[in-house]
Structures are given as C-alpha cells and as structure tokens.
Amino acid sequence: MDNPRIAQASLTFDEGVIEKIAGLASRKVDGILSFDGGLFDSLTDKLRSKVDPTQGITAEVGEKQVALEMNATVEYGYDIREIFTQVCDVVSEEVERLTGLKVVELDFHVNNVLSKKQWKEQNNRKPNSDLEPKPEAK
C-alpha cells in the first residue's frame, strides 16, 4: 500500500490482534469446543471475568508472515484431521484477508477430546464458555 503523500509509512500488528483474528475465525469450524493454554492459562482463567478469544493461541508476527500455535479441545465424534484442515484454511484466509500477512506455520495441538455435555459441565460459568461451540454433531 503505497501512499504518494507520505514519504515513509508502515503498518504493523500486535501479536494479540493476530491471535484474536485466529481465535474468532477458528470458532466457525465444527468440532472445536475451546482453545485452552497450559498451566498459566488455567490459573489466569480462574481470575478472568471476560471472554478471551485469544486464550490458547499464540502468534509470532513478522513483517509479512505469521506463525501460530493453537491448543484446542475438540468434540468427540468429529474427524480431527478434518478439523485441522478447516482451521488451517479459515485462519489463513482470514489473517491474510484482514492484514495481508501470510500464515506460514500453524501448529495445532489437541489437548483434550470431550463430548459436548462433558465440556459444558466442566466449563459451566467459566469466562470462555460464553464462546459457544457449534451445535452437536449428527
């Protein structure tokens, strides 16, 4: 994006912006129950009072490229390979569409598999449980 009126201009993105885009975009994928981090996220989740779509997602942002790491709980019964493919597609498309940055690496770690009922019982009244997953598999 060149602007002839400005001699020097740059556009940069905070890692949190990319993490939020990835988190919101990936929630469109059937079979994703939540994104969760490790011990640190578990502790901060107890202190959190608001929904955080970046939880369980970390980004490294370069000038033209992005690397993402995502830690997910998926719903039992879904093909996890298909979930992974769909997450890669939707996240890379949204990040590039909104920022112009190319996702060059996406590490998707499945840290748990639960039924929707089990997930709801475990996450009742937790901040990120407000980000409801898609309706149950048929």
Backbone bond lengths (Angstrom), bond angles and torsions (degrees), N, CA, C in turn:
res aa  C-N    CA-C-N  psi(-1)  N-CA   C-N-CA  omega(-1)  CA-C   N-CA-C  phi
1 M - - - 1.442 - - 1.519 109.64 -
2 D 1.291 116.08 96.29 1.459 120.96 178.99 1.520 109.78 -90.98
3 N 1.310 115.06 139.58 1.459 121.09 176.28 1.518 106.61 -124.90
4 P 1.349 118.10 110.66 1.466 120.28 -175.23 1.531 113.43 -64.88
5 R 1.315 119.18 -17.66 1.455 121.96 -178.73 1.523 112.68 -84.06
6 I 1.316 117.79 -16.65 1.464 121.73 -177.64 1.525 108.30 -112.98
7 A 1.313 116.26 125.73 1.462 120.76 -177.97 1.526 111.58 -68.37
8 Q 1.309 116.90 -39.80 1.455 119.64 -179.35 1.522 108.72 -144.79
9 A 1.321 116.67 125.70 1.451 121.78 -179.26 1.521 108.54 -144.01
10 S 1.324 115.87 149.08 1.462 118.98 176.87 1.522 109.17 -145.20
11 L 1.297 114.75 152.12 1.453 123.11 177.75 1.514 107.30 -123.36
12 T 1.322 117.12 122.61 1.456 121.45 178.63 1.522 109.09 -128.74
13 F 1.327 115.91 161.87 1.457 122.03 -178.16 1.516 110.09 -128.57
14 D 1.305 115.58 134.58 1.453 121.48 173.25 1.532 108.32 -68.90
15 E 1.312 116.44 148.25 1.462 120.21 179.44 1.528 111.33 -57.27
16 G 1.336 116.75 -36.13 1.460 120.62 179.46 1.519 113.71 -61.89
17 V 1.327 116.99 -31.29 1.467 120.89 177.72 1.525 109.84 -65.86
18 I 1.319 116.32 -45.99 1.467 120.84 179.77 1.528 109.93 -65.89
19 E 1.328 116.72 -40.91 1.470 120.77 177.88 1.524 111.09 -60.48
20 K 1.324 116.88 -41.18 1.466 121.04 179.94 1.525 110.79 -66.98
21 I 1.320 117.13 -43.77 1.473 120.28 177.90 1.526 109.45 -59.21
22 A 1.326 116.88 -46.70 1.471 120.79 -179.59 1.527 111.02 -63.14
23 G 1.323 116.87 -41.91 1.460 120.35 -179.40 1.515 112.88 -65.52
24 L 1.320 116.42 -44.66 1.463 119.92 -179.72 1.531 111.29 -69.31
25 A 1.316 116.84 -40.91 1.470 120.42 -179.64 1.524 111.72 -65.36
26 S 1.327 116.94 -42.41 1.468 120.18 -175.11 1.519 112.81 -71.25
27 R 1.313 117.86 -18.18 1.460 120.14 178.24 1.529 112.00 -71.36
28 K 1.320 117.12 -7.99 1.462 121.44 174.97 1.531 111.60 -77.52
29 V 1.331 116.94 -12.31 1.464 121.81 -174.47 1.526 110.04 -86.80
30 D 1.326 116.03 125.38 1.465 120.71 176.14 1.524 109.90 -62.45
31 G 1.329 116.12 138.36 1.457 121.47 176.25 1.515 113.94 101.26
32 I 1.327 117.93 -12.63 1.462 121.03 175.53 1.526 107.28 -84.33
33 L 1.323 117.14 120.97 1.465 120.48 175.26 1.517 110.81 -91.88
34 S 1.338 116.39 -44.22 1.468 119.71 179.14 1.518 109.33 -166.41
35 F 1.318 113.68 166.20 1.453 121.17 169.66 1.509 106.41 -112.20
36 D 1.314 115.49 131.68 1.455 121.14 -174.69 1.508 108.92 -135.58
37 G 1.300 115.65 145.73 1.453 120.22 176.53 1.510 110.70 -95.20
38 G 1.303 114.96 -161.08 1.453 121.32 179.51 1.516 111.47 -88.53
39 L 1.312 116.21 -148.54 1.456 123.22 -176.81 1.524 111.72 -58.77
40 F 1.334 117.30 -43.35 1.466 120.35 -178.79 1.523 111.03 -60.68
41 D 1.337 117.18 -45.18 1.468 119.72 178.31 1.516 111.72 -65.33
42 S 1.327 117.87 -34.35 1.462 120.46 177.71 1.519 110.88 -63.61
43 L 1.331 116.40 -40.04 1.466 120.04 178.76 1.525 111.26 -69.60
44 T 1.320 117.30 -45.00 1.466 119.43 -178.91 1.514 111.69 -70.39
45 D 1.348 118.05 -26.82 1.457 121.26 177.83 1.525 110.63 -61.22
46 K 1.320 116.46 -34.32 1.463 120.74 179.32 1.527 111.25 -68.93
47 L 1.330 117.67 -26.48 1.453 122.05 -179.12 1.522 112.86 -93.14
48 R 1.318 116.79 -16.21 1.452 122.81 -174.89 1.520 110.88 -73.47
49 S 1.313 116.77 140.18 1.464 120.02 177.37 1.528 111.88 -115.15
50 K 1.313 117.21 -5.56 1.465 120.92 -178.61 1.520 110.18 -125.07
51 V 1.326 114.69 158.93 1.458 121.41 176.33 1.525 109.10 -66.88
52 D 1.331 117.13 137.48 1.460 121.90 179.93 1.527 109.47 -128.78
53 P 1.346 117.62 98.77 1.466 119.45 -178.33 1.520 114.05 -69.73
54 T 1.335 118.22 -5.53 1.466 120.39 179.08 1.526 112.32 -92.97
55 Q 1.320 117.70 -7.13 1.463 120.43 -177.82 1.528 110.10 -58.75
56 G 1.317 116.20 133.25 1.451 121.59 179.10 1.516 114.54 80.20
57 I 1.326 116.88 7.28 1.463 121.24 -178.47 1.522 108.61 -128.77
58 T 1.324 116.20 130.50 1.461 120.03 174.55 1.531 108.38 -127.22
59 A 1.322 114.49 146.93 1.462 120.41 -178.33 1.518 110.27 -130.43
60 E 1.308 115.17 145.42 1.462 122.91 168.00 1.520 105.56 -116.89
61 V 1.320 114.97 121.65 1.460 120.24 -173.38 1.515 110.22 -111.89
62 G 1.322 115.47 125.50 1.460 121.29 174.00 1.519 109.57 -104.64
63 E 1.314 116.01 -167.40 1.461 119.79 -179.81 1.527 112.78 -68.69
64 K 1.342 116.50 -35.74 1.461 120.12 -176.83 1.516 113.57 -131.25
65 Q 1.345 116.97 -2.96 1.452 120.61 -173.39 1.526 111.14 -136.41
66 V 1.337 114.44 159.67 1.455 122.46 -179.52 1.522 109.02 -134.83
67 A 1.335 115.91 140.98 1.462 122.08 170.04 1.523 106.95 -119.38
68 L 1.331 116.45 134.94 1.459 121.97 -177.16 1.520 111.55 -124.04
69 E 1.314 115.42 146.04 1.459 122.42 171.04 1.515 106.43 -126.40
70 M 1.341 115.88 127.74 1.458 121.11 -177.26 1.516 109.43 -128.50
71 N 1.339 116.40 132.53 1.464 122.93 179.23 1.520 108.01 -114.87
72 A 1.335 116.42 113.92 1.458 120.51 -169.72 1.523 113.77 -121.63
73 T 1.333 113.82 149.74 1.454 122.54 164.48 1.518 105.76 -104.33
74 V 1.333 115.91 126.32 1.463 119.82 -177.44 1.519 110.23 -113.59
75 E 1.325 114.28 159.03 1.460 120.32 -177.88 1.522 110.74 -83.28
76 Y 1.335 114.72 132.62 1.456 121.39 177.49 1.526 109.54 -59.17
77 G 1.326 116.35 136.56 1.456 121.96 177.91 1.515 113.38 107.22
78 Y 1.316 117.02 -17.94 1.464 121.01 178.93 1.524 110.05 -90.69
79 D 1.320 116.36 147.99 1.458 122.53 174.83 1.537 107.50 -73.80
80 I 1.310 116.52 109.78 1.465 121.41 -174.15 1.531 110.74 -65.56
81 R 1.323 117.60 -31.91 1.466 119.97 177.15 1.520 110.80 -63.85
82 E 1.340 116.68 -37.75 1.469 121.23 178.45 1.531 110.40 -70.04
83 I 1.325 116.81 -39.58 1.469 120.28 175.61 1.521 109.50 -57.95
84 F 1.327 116.25 -46.95 1.465 121.62 -179.79 1.525 111.07 -59.05
85 T 1.320 116.61 -46.78 1.471 120.91 179.88 1.522 110.60 -60.59
86 Q 1.327 116.89 -44.92 1.461 120.47 -179.21 1.528 111.50 -66.38
87 V 1.338 117.65 -40.33 1.464 120.60 177.81 1.526 109.61 -61.82
88 C 1.322 117.22 -46.10 1.472 120.21 178.37 1.519 111.17 -56.88
89 D 1.322 116.17 -45.82 1.464 120.69 -178.19 1.521 111.88 -64.30
90 V 1.326 117.16 -53.76 1.464 120.39 -173.65 1.528 111.76 -68.51
91 V 1.328 117.49 -38.39 1.466 120.24 -179.54 1.526 110.64 -69.09
92 S 1.333 117.33 -46.21 1.468 118.79 -179.14 1.529 110.73 -64.02
93 E 1.336 117.13 -39.19 1.466 120.25 178.95 1.527 111.43 -64.06
94 E 1.326 117.39 -46.04 1.467 120.61 -177.07 1.527 112.15 -69.55
95 V 1.323 117.13 -42.61 1.466 119.66 179.02 1.523 109.56 -61.20
96 E 1.326 116.82 -45.72 1.471 119.32 -179.06 1.530 111.68 -68.56
97 R 1.324 116.84 -39.68 1.477 120.47 -179.72 1.529 111.70 -64.51
98 L 1.328 116.62 -40.77 1.462 120.01 -175.28 1.526 114.13 -86.40
99 T 1.332 117.00 -26.42 1.473 119.34 -173.54 1.519 114.01 -123.28
100 G 1.327 117.66 -20.75 1.462 120.67 -174.18 1.515 112.75 83.53
101 L 1.346 117.18 -3.12 1.458 120.87 179.42 1.521 110.16 -84.50
102 K 1.325 115.98 145.11 1.455 122.05 -179.35 1.535 109.36 -98.10
103 V 1.327 116.21 129.48 1.469 120.69 174.72 1.521 107.23 -79.61
104 V 1.324 116.36 112.96 1.463 120.91 -176.74 1.527 111.88 -101.84
105 E 1.338 116.59 -14.20 1.461 120.30 179.24 1.517 108.23 -150.45
106 L 1.344 115.89 132.89 1.455 120.97 174.69 1.521 107.80 -138.56
107 D 1.315 115.39 108.89 1.460 121.76 176.94 1.519 107.60 -96.80
108 F 1.331 116.04 118.35 1.465 122.75 -175.94 1.517 107.49 -114.12
109 H 1.324 115.76 111.16 1.461 121.32 -178.12 1.520 109.24 -108.65
110 V 1.328 116.94 121.82 1.459 121.38 176.38 1.524 106.93 -90.10
111 N 1.343 115.78 115.35 1.462 119.29 -177.41 1.523 113.31 -102.20
112 N 1.347 116.74 -7.31 1.458 119.06 177.00 1.521 109.58 -166.04
113 V 1.336 114.90 152.82 1.453 122.78 173.87 1.523 106.02 -128.27
114 L 1.322 116.22 123.36 1.463 121.64 -177.79 1.520 110.17 -137.38
115 S 1.334 116.24 155.22 1.458 118.60 167.80 1.520 107.21 -73.23
116 K 1.314 116.64 161.05 1.468 119.44 179.37 1.529 110.23 -61.12
117 K 1.322 116.83 -37.28 1.468 121.15 179.70 1.535 110.32 -63.50
118 Q 1.328 117.38 -46.58 1.473 120.92 178.12 1.524 110.88 -60.68
119 W 1.332 116.00 -43.31 1.462 120.41 -178.98 1.521 110.66 -61.95
120 K 1.349 117.11 -45.44 1.464 120.76 -180.00 1.525 111.07 -62.72
121 E 1.331 117.27 -40.57 1.469 120.37 178.96 1.527 111.14 -63.52
122 Q 1.328 117.29 -41.78 1.471 121.43 -178.81 1.517 112.66 -72.28
123 N 1.313 117.14 -27.66 1.461 120.63 -172.82 1.517 113.92 -110.07
124 N 1.287 117.36 12.90 1.457 120.89 179.88 1.527 110.03 -57.29
125 R 1.342 115.21 122.36 1.461 124.32 177.59 1.526 114.69 68.78
126 K 1.331 118.96 14.17 1.459 120.34 171.69 1.529 107.72 -84.03
127 P 1.330 118.53 149.22 1.464 120.35 -175.68 1.521 114.46 -54.10
128 N 1.316 119.11 -46.25 1.463 120.14 -175.54 1.520 113.23 -79.94
129 S 1.342 117.79 -2.10 1.457 119.15 175.84 1.519 110.90 -74.81
130 D 1.344 117.50 -9.71 1.459 121.04 175.37 1.524 111.18 -71.99
131 L 1.322 117.25 -18.84 1.461 120.97 177.10 1.528 106.96 -86.49
132 E 1.314 115.26 77.51 1.452 121.98 -174.32 1.524 111.77 -59.96
133 P 1.327 116.90 135.84 1.458 119.46 173.51 1.523 110.03 -73.51
134 K 1.320 115.45 173.70 1.455 122.20 179.39 1.536 110.42 -63.49
135 P 1.354 118.27 163.48 1.461 121.72 176.54 1.531 111.45 -57.55
136 E 1.321 116.00 160.03 1.467 121.78 -175.07 1.518 112.80 -59.55
137 A 1.345 114.57 152.58 1.466 121.06 178.15 1.520 109.58 -66.54
138 K 1.320 115.19 152.18 1.474 119.59 -178.94 1.495 110.72 -89.47
